Amino acid sequence: MTAEAQTASGATVLVVDDEPQMTIIIEFALQTQGFTVLTAHDGATALNLLRTHAVDLVVLDVMMPAMDGLTLCGRIRARSDVPVMLLTALSQHDDVITGLEHGADDYVTKPFHPREVALRAQALVRRHRRGNGAAVRVGLLVIDPVAQSASLGRHRLELPFTEFKLLTHLASRRGVPQSWQDLLREVWGTTDLLGGRDVVKSTVYRLRSRLAGVPGGSAYIRTLRGVGYLMPDLPADAPESGPADEPDWSRPG
């Protein structure tokens, strides 16, 4: 067994695709890398399996009847932080962006090599497991990767999974500017997403808007024009009433 396969040992993947032959191909590729594989051919079955099994990753086809993959991705993300990988055709670029904005972690375009799916699955599981570490503190912001929770002062932040990952990444690199390319690579796990800059901008905008709803929250994400985004290294006793943003900070950077 390879080192990568040993990493996946004990990990369970749920493959959701309405094409039985495609499901078989992906299942075999994942099993050769040490994964335990569950399969479903529709959204309802997939949701039932997620309720009854501990799943480490979902590999999800976008184009399915009854409940399409994007709808299913949204329903998964509403109840779980399990990583989601989309399977999509090259012509479905808008669906990819929508899926990433609503919490998908990665995507593979058809036609693809089954081993590519397996290796990307390895990377997603490793990254998700590494994310379960010690709490991160910046000013009054506290992020607990284990509990997948964040709070600012006395206020709990209710964040979708991708926004939580973005906040965690910025906090872990506080004081260091992050370009949109940096964020795309570290948060979404890709460097070649067509329209990736817009995905990052819109996600930063939504996260910033949520933070701005809490006293002092507007101080935690800054836009550096022509550079990227920055979380200042605020002291632990930073007051809840932070400095006002520049006027253009309220718009996507």
C-alpha positions as CSV (number, residue, x, y, z in Angstrom):
1,M,0.0,0.0,0.0
2,T,1.4,3.4,-1.0
3,A,1.9,6.2,1.6
4,E,-1.1,8.0,0.1
5,A,-3.3,5.0,0.5
6,Q,-2.2,4.6,4.1
7,T,-3.3,8.2,4.6
8,A,-6.8,7.2,3.4
9,S,-7.0,4.0,5.4
10,G,-10.2,4.1,7.3
11,A,-11.6,7.0,5.3
12,T,-15.1,6.5,3.8
13,V,-16.1,8.2,0.5
14,L,-19.7,8.5,-0.7
15,V,-19.9,8.5,-4.5
16,V,-23.1,10.0,-5.9
17,D,-23.7,9.6,-9.7
18,D,-26.8,8.5,-11.6
19,E,-24.6,6.6,-14.2
20,P,-23.9,3.1,-12.7
21,Q,-20.9,2.5,-15.0
22,M,-19.2,5.8,-13.9
23,T,-19.9,4.9,-10.3
24,I,-18.2,1.5,-10.7
25,I,-15.1,3.2,-12.3
26,I,-14.7,5.8,-9.5
27,E,-15.4,3.2,-6.8
28,F,-12.6,1.0,-8.0
29,A,-10.1,3.9,-8.3
30,L,-10.9,5.0,-4.7
31,Q,-10.7,1.4,-3.3
32,T,-7.2,1.0,-4.8
33,Q,-6.1,4.0,-2.7
34,G,-7.4,2.5,0.5
35,F,-10.8,4.1,0.7
36,T,-14.0,2.5,1.8
37,V,-16.7,3.4,-0.7
38,L,-20.4,3.9,-0.5
39,T,-22.5,4.6,-3.6
40,A,-25.8,6.3,-4.4
41,H,-27.5,7.0,-7.7
42,D,-29.8,9.8,-6.5
43,G,-29.9,12.6,-3.9
44,A,-32.4,11.0,-1.6
45,T,-30.3,7.9,-1.2
46,A,-27.2,10.0,-0.7
47,L,-28.8,12.0,2.1
48,N,-30.0,8.8,3.8
49,L,-26.5,7.3,3.7
50,L,-25.0,10.5,5.2
51,R,-27.5,10.2,8.1
52,T,-26.5,6.6,8.8
53,H,-22.8,6.5,8.1
54,A,-19.7,8.5,9.0
55,V,-18.4,9.8,5.7
56,D,-15.1,11.6,5.1
57,L,-15.7,12.8,1.6
58,V,-18.5,13.1,-1.0
59,V,-17.8,12.8,-4.7
60,L,-20.8,14.3,-6.4
61,D,-22.0,14.5,-10.1
62,V,-23.6,17.8,-10.9
63,M,-26.0,16.6,-13.6
64,M,-28.5,14.2,-12.0
65,P,-32.3,13.9,-12.4
66,A,-34.8,14.7,-9.6
67,M,-32.2,16.4,-7.3
68,D,-29.2,17.8,-9.1
69,G,-25.8,17.9,-7.6
70,L,-25.8,21.6,-6.7
71,T,-29.0,21.2,-4.8
72,L,-27.6,18.2,-3.0
73,C,-24.4,20.0,-2.3
74,G,-26.3,22.8,-0.6
75,R,-28.3,20.3,1.5
76,I,-25.1,18.5,2.5
77,R,-23.4,21.7,3.5
78,A,-26.4,22.8,5.6
79,R,-25.8,19.8,7.9
80,S,-22.2,18.8,7.6
81,D,-18.7,20.1,6.9
82,V,-17.7,16.9,5.0
83,P,-15.6,17.8,2.0
84,V,-17.4,17.7,-1.3
85,M,-15.9,17.1,-4.8
86,L,-17.9,17.9,-7.8
87,L,-17.8,16.0,-11.1
88,T,-18.8,18.3,-14.0
89,A,-18.6,18.7,-17.7
90,L,-16.3,21.4,-19.2
91,S,-19.4,23.2,-20.4
92,Q,-20.8,23.6,-16.9
93,H,-18.4,26.4,-15.8
94,D,-21.2,28.4,-14.1
95,D,-22.3,25.4,-12.2
96,V,-18.7,24.9,-10.9
97,I,-18.6,28.5,-9.6
98,T,-22.0,28.1,-8.0
99,G,-21.0,24.9,-6.4
100,L,-17.8,26.4,-5.0
101,E,-19.6,29.4,-3.7
102,H,-22.1,27.2,-1.9
103,G,-19.5,25.0,-0.1
104,A,-18.0,22.5,-2.6
105,D,-14.2,22.0,-1.9
106,D,-13.0,20.8,-5.3
107,Y,-14.1,19.8,-8.8
108,V,-13.0,17.5,-11.6
109,T,-14.1,18.0,-15.2
110,K,-15.2,15.2,-17.5
111,P,-13.6,13.4,-19.2
112,F,-11.1,12.6,-16.3
113,H,-8.7,9.9,-15.4
114,P,-10.1,7.9,-12.4
115,R,-6.7,8.1,-10.7
116,E,-7.0,11.9,-10.7
117,V,-10.2,11.6,-8.7
118,A,-8.5,9.3,-6.3
119,L,-5.5,11.6,-5.8
120,R,-7.7,14.7,-5.3
121,A,-9.8,12.7,-2.8
122,Q,-6.6,11.9,-0.9
123,A,-5.6,15.6,-0.8
124,L,-9.1,16.7,0.4
125,V,-9.2,14.1,3.2
126,R,-5.6,15.1,4.3
127,R,-6.4,18.8,4.3
128,H,-9.7,18.3,6.2
129,R,-8.0,16.2,8.9
130,R,-5.1,18.7,9.2
131,G,-7.7,21.4,9.8
132,N,-8.7,19.9,13.1
133,G,-6.1,21.7,15.3
134,A,-5.8,24.2,18.0
135,A,-7.9,27.3,18.3
136,V,-6.8,30.4,16.5
137,R,-7.2,33.8,18.2
138,V,-6.9,37.3,16.7
139,G,-8.1,40.2,18.8
140,L,-11.6,39.1,20.0
141,L,-12.0,36.6,17.2
142,V,-11.7,32.9,18.3
143,I,-11.8,30.1,15.7
144,D,-12.0,26.5,16.9
145,P,-11.2,24.2,13.9
146,V,-12.2,21.1,15.9
147,A,-15.7,22.3,16.7
148,Q,-15.9,24.2,13.3
149,S,-17.0,27.3,15.2
150,A,-16.1,30.9,15.3
151,S,-17.0,33.8,17.7
152,L,-16.2,37.4,17.9
153,G,-16.4,38.7,21.4
154,R,-19.7,37.5,22.8
155,H,-21.1,36.9,19.3
156,R,-21.1,33.5,17.7
157,L,-20.5,33.6,13.9
158,E,-22.8,31.4,11.8
159,L,-20.6,30.7,8.7
160,P,-21.0,28.4,5.7
161,F,-18.1,25.9,5.4
162,T,-16.2,27.8,2.7
163,E,-16.4,31.1,4.5
164,F,-15.3,29.4,7.7
165,K,-12.2,28.0,5.9
166,L,-11.5,31.4,4.4
167,L,-11.7,33.1,7.8
168,T,-9.5,30.4,9.4
169,H,-6.9,30.8,6.6
170,L,-6.7,34.6,6.9
171,A,-6.5,34.3,10.7
172,S,-3.7,31.8,10.6
173,R,-1.7,34.2,8.3
174,R,-2.7,37.4,10.1
175,G,-0.5,40.3,9.3
176,V,0.5,38.7,5.9
177,P,-1.3,39.9,2.7
178,Q,-3.0,37.1,0.7
179,S,-3.5,37.4,-3.0
180,W,-6.7,36.0,-4.6
181,Q,-4.4,33.3,-6.1
182,D,-3.1,32.4,-2.6
183,L,-6.7,32.1,-1.3
184,L,-7.9,30.1,-4.3
185,R,-5.0,27.6,-3.7
186,E,-5.2,27.3,0.1
187,V,-9.0,27.5,0.6
188,W,-10.4,26.0,-2.5
189,G,-7.5,23.7,-3.2
190,T,-7.0,24.7,-6.9
191,T,-5.0,27.2,-9.0
192,D,-6.7,26.9,-12.4
193,L,-10.3,27.6,-11.8
194,L,-11.7,29.7,-14.6
195,G,-13.4,32.7,-12.9
196,G,-11.5,31.9,-9.7
197,R,-10.9,35.6,-8.9
198,D,-14.6,36.3,-8.9
199,V,-15.2,33.3,-6.7
200,V,-12.7,34.6,-4.1
201,K,-14.0,38.2,-4.3
202,S,-17.7,37.2,-3.8
203,T,-16.8,34.9,-0.9
204,V,-14.7,37.5,0.8
205,Y,-17.5,40.0,0.3
206,R,-20.1,37.7,2.0
207,L,-17.7,36.9,4.9
208,R,-16.9,40.6,5.4
209,S,-20.6,41.4,5.4
210,R,-21.3,38.8,8.1
211,L,-18.4,40.2,10.2
212,A,-19.6,43.7,9.8
213,G,-22.9,42.8,11.4
214,V,-21.0,42.3,14.7
215,P,-19.5,45.3,16.7
216,G,-15.9,45.7,15.7
217,G,-16.1,43.1,12.9
218,S,-15.3,45.4,10.1
219,A,-11.7,45.6,11.4
220,Y,-10.9,42.0,10.6
221,I,-10.6,41.9,6.8
222,R,-9.0,44.6,4.8
223,T,-8.5,44.9,1.0
224,L,-5.1,46.0,-0.2
225,R,-5.7,47.3,-3.7
226,G,-3.5,45.6,-6.2
227,V,-2.2,43.2,-3.5
228,G,-5.1,41.1,-2.0
229,Y,-6.6,40.7,1.4
230,L,-5.3,41.0,4.9
231,M,-6.4,40.2,8.5
232,P,-4.5,42.5,10.8
233,D,-2.6,41.0,13.7
234,L,-4.9,42.6,16.3
235,P,-4.0,42.4,20.0
236,A,-6.0,40.1,22.3
237,D,-7.5,43.1,24.1
238,A,-8.7,44.8,20.9
239,P,-12.0,46.6,21.7
240,E,-15.2,45.4,20.1
241,S,-15.7,48.9,18.5
242,G,-13.0,48.8,15.8
243,P,-12.0,51.5,13.3
244,A,-14.3,52.3,10.4
245,D,-13.6,50.7,7.0
246,E,-12.5,52.7,4.0
247,P,-15.6,53.3,1.9
248,D,-14.6,50.8,-0.8
249,W,-14.0,48.0,1.7
250,S,-17.7,47.2,1.7
251,R,-17.6,46.2,-2.0
252,P,-16.0,43.0,-3.4
253,G,-12.2,43.6,-3.7
